[in-house]
């Protein structure tokens, strides 16, 4: 069976390459993908929504992992199953690819295709060739860096949310194409959807109480804690019983795990207090509902800063993460726009003293926003889309 699968994969790769050489480009076809086809989310979704409204002359199609096609059907979004024969055909015919994470290295970009890489966050932790030692399964440091730059060489455009990211992306990805320093399209919603009616509607849709404050806990993954390649472990590192006792009357916690985390946490003992929303693909909706963000080294805090609300950093393993796993681009302990805590009691204290005005004064969230969020004005999707559409139209002249 293993031999048959390997042989089938080799044949598929050859056919993909042949399609790229023999099929012509459809100048009106655009392919979208988010987080390996697992989600209808993030920057690709924001660009899709803008293009669907303003450029109906284009055919827009999503790449969907086989386990996620129901998500796209639910939203009424056209999709094709990733790695199917139809996917191979459409990928090779598309005039434009839009994705927010790396495609498999074996996939060749057809001659007539433009590749827009949106990426998925402002970097705090080291990326790409800037990582000193790689601890991820299935690779080593040299191979990881080479694979990263090989993939980045296929990109024609790369979106950057701010000047800080532009400088890092250029170096860490070894990217020599055009960077669109526009702000992140996904954050347009933080300007257009941040109103009480939208927030109430979202809470009702998720079955969340209207009379309690919401804490969004959105941690990242750890390179050295995994089940297998691409499937990472994560365990809650706070005292759940103590959190419930101290906060349960006034707060609920919604948990959004990273898309690479494979855990299915049993939260049933704290039903009504802890809510696992990891399968809710659109984190921007979780942002606008949340009164407080708790994270660690995830880039989510750069996005959440747009809202000017309190942020708390639960960094119980910061010494290992900073010195062994990744390292940081910022002096995180000095510049973080919120308190860094390492214990459950510290977390509870920070939550209970999370008045927005005090946070702004103490941690200068406004200054942080000026540096990292100055382009986030609700029109990034428009800027990116119109630039790319103009490029496609010029190619077709």
Secondary structure, DSSP 8 states (H G I E B T S, - for coil): -HHHHHHHHHHHHHHHHHHHHHS--EEEEEEEESTTTT-S-HHHHHHHHHHHHH-TTSEEEEEE-TTTHHHHHHHT--EEETTSHHHHHHHHHEEEEEESS---TT----TT-EEEE--S---SB--GGG-SS---TT--HHHHHHHHHHHHTT-SEEEESSHHHHHHHHHHTT--SEEEES--GGGGHHHHS-SHHHHHHHHHHTT--SSSEEEEE-----TT-EEETTEE-----S-HHHHHHHHTTTEEEEE---TTB------GGGBTTEEE-TT---HHHHHHH-SEEEESS-THHHHHGGGT--EEEE-TTHHHIIIII--BSS-HHHH-SS-EE-SHHHHHHHHHT--HHHHHHHH-HHHHHHHHSTT-SS-HHHHHHHHHHHHHHHHH-
